[in-house]
Amino acid sequence: MTTIAVPRHRGTRATTRTREAEANRTLWVAAAGTLLVLAVFSAVVTTVGDSLRSLHGDVSSETWTLSGMSLGLAAALLTVGALADAFGRRRVLLISTALLALTSALGAIAPSMGVLVAARILQGAAGAGVLAASLGAIGHAFPTGHRRAVATSVWGSAVGAGIAIGPLAAGALAAWLGWRSSFWLEALAAAALVVAAGPIEESRASRRRSLDLAGVAALALAMAGLTTGLIEGRQSWSSALTIAPLAIGAALLAVFVAIEFRKHEPIIELERFKNPLFLASLSGALFTGLAVIGLMSFTPLLLQRALRVSVIGSAAVLAAWSTTSMAVALATRRLSGRRSAASVLVFGFAISAAGVFALAGLGVGSSWARLLPGLVILGIGSGIVNASLGRLALESVPRERAGMGSGANNTSRYLGGAAGVALVVALATGHGATSASSLLAGWNTAVIVCGALCLLAAIVAAACRPRRAN
C-alpha cells in the first residue's frame, strides 16, 4: 500500500483562508452594526415633526427626541466596552443588537412623547454596546498592519453611510406609512443583525479582569448628568434643570477618577492618558463631536427654517456631506503604511476646517446649493477623520483592551456631540430666531467658531503625533 504525503503548507493555506474568511465576516457584521446604529441615531431628523404632531409634543419633547440617544450612548459606551473585553465581544454584540430591536419596537408603539423619549435613550444604551463591541471585534480579528487599516477604513465608511441612509429612509417611509414605520424598520434590521452576528468568532481578553462596579456606576451617572445638562442647556443655561445635572455630572466624574486611582484593575487605566496616541484618539473624537456633529445636526433645521427646504430635501442636502464621508473613509486605506494615524488625522481636520469655513456667508437670498461645495469638502475631511479615529482607538490600547479603547473613543465623540449641538444652537440663535435673517447671521457665527475648532483639533493631533527617533 502506497502512502501519499500531503505537503503541510496546503493545510496551512487552508487554515489561513479560513481565518481570513472569519475575519472578513466579523468585519462586515461589525460594519453593518455600526451603520445601523448611526442610521437609528440620525433617522429622527426627518420624523420628529410628525411624531410631535401625533403625540402632542412641545419644544422640550422635540429636543429630547432628537438628543435622547446621545444620552444613552454617552452614559454606556465606555462601560459596555470594558464589559465586552471581559465577557466576550460577540456576546455583548448579540445582546446589544437584540436590545436595539426591542427598544426600536418600543419607539414604534410609543403612546406618548415620554415613552418615545425613553425609547430613544434606551436605543442609545443598546447602540453603545453595538458600537463598542463592533470596533473591539475588528481589533481582535485584525491585530496589526495593513489589513487592520483597511478594516478601520470600512468601519469609518459605515459611520458616514449610516448618517446618510437614516434620514432619507426614515423620511421616505414616514411619507408613505407614517413615522412609526421607521422604528419598525430599525427593529427588523436589528433582529436580522442578531442572526447575522451569530456565527462570528467570540473574542475576549486572555485574562478576565474583575468588574469595577463602583467605577461603572460613577462613570455612567457622570456621563448621564453631563449629557442631560448639555441637552437642557439648549433651552436655558440658567435653568436648574441645566445647572444641577452638569454639577452632579462633574462631581461624579471626580468621584470616578478617585475610584480609578484606588482600583487594582480599573475600567480605564489613568496612565493611558500619558500615551499620545490615546490622547489623539480621545481629543480627535471630542473635536469631531464639538465642531462637526454639532454643526451638521443643526444644518437640517437651518435648511428648513431659513432656506425653506423640505424635510426630505434637507436630508438629501446633508447627504452630500455624509455620502462623501463614506466614500472617502473607504479610500483612506491607501494611506495605511505611509502615514501614522495621527498624521492622517491632522490632514483630515485641516480639510474639515476648509469645508466648514466654506459654509459661511449665507444671506437671505442664498440658495441651498450654496452649501454644497462646503459640505463635499467637509465630507472629505470627515471621511479621513472617521477612518483615522477608528484606527487610533485600536492602536492606542493593547489588543485585549480593544473594547475599552472603542468605548472611550466613542464616549468622547458623543459627549462632544452633545456639547457641540448645544454650542451651535446657542450661537445660531444668539441673534434671535424670529426671522430667517437672524438665524442665518447666527449660523455664520457658528460656522466660524466650528471652523476654528477644527483647526484647533488639527493642532492638538499634530502635538500627539509619535516622534521619530534620531
N, C-alpha and C positions, 0 to 999 in steps of 0.2 A: 504494500500500500504506500502510495506516494503522498507525502505531506507538502502542501504548498505554503510557503511562508508569506504572510501578508506584511508588506512594509508598514512599520509603525507610524510613519508620517501620514498615512492615509487616515488612520484613526484620529491623529492629532488634527488634521484638517477638518474632519467631520465635526470634532468637538468644538473647534474654533468657529465653524459655521453655525453650529447650534447656539453657542454663546452669543454670537453676533445677532442671530435671529431673536434671541430672548431680549438682548439689549435694545434692539430696534422696536420690539413690541412694547417694552417698557416706555421707550421714548414717545411713541405715538399715543399711548394711553395717557401718559403724563401731559403731553401737549394738548390732547383733547380735553382733559380735565381743566387745564389752565384756561383754554379757550372758553369752556362752558362757564367757569366762574366769572371771567371778565364780561362775558355776554350777559349773564344774570346781573352783574354789577351795573352795567350801563343801560340795560333794556328799559328801565323805568323812565328814562328821559322822555320817551315818546308816549308813555301810557299814564303818567302821573296825573295829567289833566282829566282824563276820562275816569280814573279811579276816584279822584276828588269829587267830581260831579256825582258819581254813582253812590258814594258813601258819605256825601255831605261833609267833606273835609274843609279845613281852614288853612291859613298860611303856615301855621306850625306843623300841621299834618303833611303839607307839601314838603317842607324842609326835612322832616324825619323820614318820609317815604323815599326821598332822593338820597338821604345820607345814612339811614339806619344800617345799611350793610357795612358801611365804613366802621361803625362802632363794633359790630361783631368781628370783623376782620382784625382790627387793631387790638382788641381785647384777647383774641385767642391765638394769633399766629405764632408767636414765639413759644408759648406753652405747648401747643399741639405739635410744633416742630420737634421740641425736645421729647415729647411722648412718642413720636414716630421713630426717632432714633432708638428709643429704649424698647418699645413693644412691637416694632415692625412697621415699615413704611407702607407696605401693601395693605396691612390690616387697617391702619389709620385711613388710608385712601378709600378702602371699601366702605368702612363705617361712615366716613365723612360724606362720601358720594350718596350713600343711602339716606343720610340725614338731609342732604341738599334736596333730594327728591321729595322727602316728606315735608320739609319747610316750604318748598315751592308749591306743593299741593295745598298747604295751609294758606298761602297767599291767594291761591286760586279760589278758595271757598270763603275767604275773609268776609264776615258780615258787617264789619265796622272798620274805621280807619285805625283804631287801636290794635286790632288783630293784624291788619295789614302791616303796620309798622313793626309789630312784634315778629311777624314772619320775615320781614326784611333783615332785622337784627339777627335772627336765627339763621337765615341764609348766609349771612356774613360769617358766623361762627363755623358753620358747616363748610363754607368755601375756604376758610382758613386751613382746615385740615387737608382739603384737596390741594391747595397751592403748596403748602409746606411739604407734604408727603410726596407730591409730584416732583418737585425740584430735588428733594432728597433722594428719591429713587433714581433720578437721572444721574446724580453724583455717584451713586453706587454702581450703576450699570456702565458708566463711562468714567473710569477712575482718573485718567490723565490724558494729556496730549491733544492732538488734532481732533479726534473723534468727540471728545468732550466739548471742545469749542464749537463743533458743528451742532452737537446736541443742544447746547445752550442757545445757539442761534435759532434753532427750531422752536425752543421754548419761548424765546423773546418774540418770535413772529406770532406765536399763539396769543400773546398778550394783545398785540395790535389787531389780530383777526377777531378776537372776542369783542373788543370795543367797537369794531366796525359792524359786525354782524348783529349784535344785540339790539341796538336801537332800530335798525332797519327791519329786522324780522319781527320785533315786537310791535312796531308801528303798523306794518302791513297786516299782521294778524288782528290787531285791535280794530283796524278799519273794517275788517271782514267779519270777525267773530266776537269782537269785544275785548276789553283789556284783560279779562281773566284768562283768555286763551293763551297769552304769552307765558303765564305762570304754569299752565298745564303743559305747554311745550317744554319748559325748563324741567318740570318733574319727569316727563318721559325721557328726555335726553339724559338726565342724571341716572335714571333707572337703567337705561341702555349702557351707560358707562360702568355701572356696577358689574354688569355681565361681562363687558369687555376687559375689565381690570382683574377679573377672577384668575385667569391663567398666568399673570405676570409673576416673576420671581419675587419671593419675600427677601427683604434685607433689613438688617438692624445692626446696631453697634455690636462688636465682638464681645463686649462685656457689658452686662446690664447695669446701669447706674441706679442708685437709689433715687426715689422720687421726692423732689423737694416740694412738699405740699404747701409749706408756708410761703415759699418763693412764688409758686404757681398762683396762689390766691392773691398775694400782694401785687404781682405784676398784672394779672388780669383785671383786677379792680382799679389799679392805677391807670391802665390804658383806657378802660371804660370811662373813668372820670374825666380824663383829659379830652377824650374824643367827644363826650357828651357836652362838655363846656365849650369846645370849639364849634360844635353844631348849633348849640343855643346862642352862641355869640353872633351868629349871622342875623339874629333878630334884635339883640340888645346886649352890649358888652357890660352894661352896668346892672343888669338883672341878677338877682340872687340865683336864678337857675343857670346862669353862666359862671358866676364867680365861685359858688360853692363847689360844683364838680371840678373846676380847674384847681382850686385849692386842695381839695381832698385827693385828687389825682396826683398832684405834685408831692403831697405829704406821703402818699403810699409809694410813690416811686423812690423817695428817700428811704422808706422802710425796706423796700425791696433790695436796694443797694446794700443796706446794713445787713440784711439776712444773707445775701450772697457772699459778703466778706467772711461770714462766720461758717458757712457751709463747706464741708469737705468736697461734696460733689454738687455744685450749684447748677441752676438751669443754664446760666451763661457765665463762663469764667471771666472775671473782670479784667484779667491780664490780657485778654484778647483785644482790648481796646488799645494796647500798645502796638498791635500789628497794623502797619499802614494799609495793607490790603483790606483788612476788616473795616477800618475806618473809611476807606474809599467806598466799600460796599454800602455801609450804612448812610454815609453822607450823600452819596450819589442817589440812593433811593429816596432820602428825605427831600433833597432838592427837586427830584422828579415830581414828587407829590406837591411840594410848595409851588413850583413855577409852572409845571406843565399840566398835571392833573387838575390843579386849581383853575387854571385859565381855560382849559378845554371843557371842564364841567360847566363853566358859565357861558361858553360860546353858544349853545343852543338857545339859551334864554335871550342873549343879545340878538341873535338872528330873528327870533320870533317877535320880540317886543320893540326892537329898534329898526330892524330892516324888513319887517313884515314878511318873513319867510314862514311857510307852513311847518308843522311839526315834523312831518316826514321829510320835507325839503331840508330842514335844519340838520336832521340826522344824515342825509346824503352829503351835505356840505362838509360836515365833520368827518365823514368817511374819507375825504381827501387826505386828512391827516393820518387816520388810523390804518387805512389800507397801504399807504406809503410806508408807514412804520413797519407793518407786517412784512412787506416785500424786502425792505432794506435789512431788517433783522436777519432774514434768511441769507442775504448776500454777504453779511459780515463774516461768515465762515471763511471767506477767502483771506481775511486779515489774520486769522489764527496762525500762530507760529511766527509771524512777522513783527507783531507789536504786543506788548503786555496789555492785559485787560484794562488796567488803569490808564495807560496811554490812549487806548481807543476811547475810553470814557471821556477824556479831556476833549478829544476831537468831536465826539457826539454832542457834548454840551455846548461847544463853540458854535456848531451848526445850528443847534436848537436856539441859541441866543439870536442868531441871524434871522431865523424863521419867526421868532416871537416879535422882534423889532419890526419885521415886515408887516405885522398885523396892525401896527399903529397908523394913525392918520385918518381914521374913519370920520365921516361927517354925515349930516342929514341926507345929502343927495347920494351917498355911497351905495353901491350895489353889493350883494353878497359875493359876487365874483371877485371883488377887490380883495377878499380874504384868501382866495385860492393859492396864489403863489406862496404866501407866508405859511399856510397850512401844509403845503407839499414840502417846503424846506424844513419846517418843524418836524414833519413826519420822517424825513431822512435822519435828522438828529435823534429823534425818539427811538427809531429802529436800532441805531448804533448803541444808544444808551441802554435800551432794554436787553439786548444780547450781552453787552458787557457786564451789566449788573447780575445777570444770571450766572455768568462765568465767575465773577468775583465772589458771589455768595458761596460758591463751592470751593474755589481756590483758597479762600481766606480761612478755612477751617479744616481740621482733619476729616478724612473720609467718613469716619464713624459718627461725625457730628454734622453731617450734611443737612439733616432736617432742621437742626438748630440754626445753622447758617442761613438756610432758606427762610425760616420763620423770622429771624432777626431782620433780614433784608426787607421782607415784605411788610413787617410791622412798621419799619421806618417809612416805607413808601406810603402806606395808607394813613398813618398818623400825620405824615407830611401832607397828604392829600386833604385830610380834614382841615388842617391849618391853612392850606393853600386856598381852598374854596372860601373859607371864612375871610381870608385876606382879600381875595379878588372881589367878593361881594361887598366888603367894606369900602374898597377903593372905587369900585364901579358905581356904587350908589351914593358915594360921598358928595356928589354934585346934585343929589336929589334924583329920584327915579320917576318923577312925574311926567317927563316928556322924553321923546327919542333923543333929542339933542343933549339933554343932561346925562342920559345913560351912555351915549357914545363918548361924551367927554370923560366920564368916569372910566369907561373901557380903555381909552387911550392912556390914561394914567396907570391903570392896572397892567397894561401891556409893557410899559416902560419899566415898571418895578419887576415884573416877572422876567423880562429880558436881562435885567441887571442880576437877578438871582441865578439865571443860567450861567452868566459869566462868572459869578462867584463860585458856582459849582465846578466850573472848569478849573478855576484857580486852586480850589481845595483838592480836586482829583489830581492835579499836577503835583501838588505837595505830597500826595500819598503814593506817587509812583516809586517803585523799587529803584534804589540807586545802584548803578553799575560799579562793580569792584574795579579799583585802579590796577 
